[in-house]
Amino acid sequence: MKTNLIWVVLLSFFITLVSCEKNDSSPADDSQANEEDLTDFTLLAASSSTARLSDSTVTTNGEKKCNLTELDSSELPTEVTAYISTNFQSATIERAGKTSQGEFIVHIKKEDGTLAALLFDAEGNFISEKTHEGKHGTPVAIADLPESLTSYITNQYSGATIEKAIQDAEGNYIVAIKKSDGTFAGISFDASGTFKSELTLNSSFGRKGHKGRH
């Protein structure tokens, strides 16, 4: 009887220990997953809007820059959510944002698990789709980026880290960086590594409830 009691106590202790270890690791895992999600969203958003930045905010030195403010899925126009419901049944809205030009970019996960970014105009009309299946660009190792590109980031974004980079069909580079203040930005460069445009994500990092199924 005493032996059985000892085994029960030991088993309970083991279960409690394993449970605590899982709970201790969850916040870090969630934070890392959220950062990866933000990186992908920034990269897709920048690649989706790069060709349209001719209408973006132009700074005093002539550079093209715009902001993307993260939205809850409930804040999207009904035209946007209706389009997603009709054309991407059972898709989940992972993240969504509105550019400083009023356009909407929605990051979705399709029923088959494919991730995509959908671009809509200010009235909610569909413009284009970019996916993670290579249509938005070819992944580029950070070590293979042009020196002029990495030097620009080092000089213009002190303390920033390069998270991911891709190269599109025209040879342009789109680079997702995490700035020293924790915000994310998608920077576009031409094939030689010369700066073209910047899209900065104003994100509600860690906000709950922004996902939605359609």
Phi, psi and omega in degrees: 000315180296322180297317179298321180296319179298317180296322178297316180296315180296319180296319179296320179296318181296315180298317179297318181296315179297319180298318180295320180297320179294318181294324181293328185272342186299312182302318180294318179296317180297319181296317180295317179296322180293320178294319178296321178296317179295322178298313180296319180298316180297316181296314179294320180297317180294318180291330179287326187257353184306314183291345184255005183285003175295338179259010185279174177298130179252126182282175183297334179266014175086000181280146181265117181221145175214164180248150175237112181265125182292141180238154168284149182301332180289345181270355180286149177299150180298331178297323180290309182294327178293320179297317180295317180299322183283318188260344180225068183300137180070009177287151178250131175281114181277312177209159179212153180207164178235127181282167179292350174266359177093000179278156182248136175238125184239125179264116183240157170246118182286171182300329180273005178094352179293137177261142181210156174246129180250133181252130179234150177280181185297337179269359179091012178278134181295137179247306184199169179229137173236138181240172177275004184267028175097349182290335182269352178149168179262129179302140179235131177294141182303323181294341182265001180288148179302145181297324180297327180291308182294327178294321179299314180297317179299318184282323186268338183231073183303128178083001180282154176240140177278122183268310180208160177212148176223165176230127183275182185295336180271000179092359178288148177257138171238122187240129175265125179237156172249117183286168182296337179271004177093353178279158181251149178215147174252119184251132180254135178229153175281182186298336180271354180095015178273134182302138177242309184199166181222137173236117181256132181268118172267095190253145171272071186306124176085001180296137181269154171082016180274349180276153178205145179260138181227000000 
